[in-house]
């Protein structure tokens, strides 16, 4: 994942940018990952409520989609996160660019 410098022009909080970078770092070639909020919180050394606020900021800017996931027996699992923006496949290849929050990312 290549993060454009324009990410800083969106007016996001520094913690929202950190969460976005964290998710981008863990995303697969389709821009999807599913770390728990607890894991994100521990790895970034921020409160879980801060992680949720960052998610809300990122969703408002169109940079992130969240999807609830459940165990087959009904229990809740970590959410699936879809990163919106420039996804660069490993090993080169063409990247895709999308317009997000008024910016091409």
N, C-alpha and C positions, 0 to 999 in steps of 0.2 A: 504494500500500500504506500503510495506516495501522497503526502499531505501537501497541498498547495499553501503557499504563504498567505493566500487570501482568507484562510480560515480565521485569521486574526482580525480581519476587517468586518466580521459579522457582529461584533459587539458581544461575543460570548464571554462569560466569566472564565477566569483562568482554570477553574476546576472543571468546567464543562469541556474546555479544550483538552485538559489532561485525561478526562474520561473518554473523549472521542479518540484521542491518540492511543489510549490503552486498548479500546475495542478494535481499532484499526490494526494494531499490532497482533491481535489474536484472531483476526478474521481470516477465513479461508479465501480461496480464489473467487468465491461468489459474494464476498463481503459479509459473511454470516459467522457469528460466534455465539456462545452461550455461557459465559462465566457467571457465577453467582454474584449477587450484590455484595455478599460478605467477602468474596475473593477480591472483587474490585476495590472495596473499601480497605481491606487489609493491605493489598499491594500498593495502593496509592496513599495509604496512611491518612484517609479522610473518613468522616462519619458516613454511615449508610444513608442518612437523610440527605446529605450533600450529594451522594451518588444519584438519588432519585430526583433532586432538583436539577442536576446536570442532565439527566435523561430528558426531563421536561423541556429544558432549554434547547437541547439538540433536536427534539421532535418538533418544537415550534419553528425551528430554522430549516426543517426538512432534511436534516443530516442523519436521522436515525429513525428506524421503525422497530417497535417491540412487539413480540408475539408471545403470549402465555403458552407454556408447555405443561403437560400433565403426564404422570405415570399411567400405565395401562390400568392400574387398579384405582385410579382416581386422585392420587396425591399430587401436589404441586411440585414442579421442577423449576430450574432456572429458566428465565425467559430466553427466547431466541432474539438476538439483536441483528438487524440488517443495517449495515453501514451504507449510507447514500453518499456518493462522491466518486472520486477517481479510484478505480480498482485496477491495480497492475498485477497481472498474473505472474507467478514465479517462473523464472526461466525466460523472461523477456516476453515477447508477444505484444499484441496491440492492447492499449489501455482504452477504457471507455471514459468519456467525460459527460457529466450531467450538469444541468443548470440547477443550482440549489441556492435558496435564499438570495436570488438575484445575482449570483456569481457562478461562473463556470468553474466547477471543481472536479 
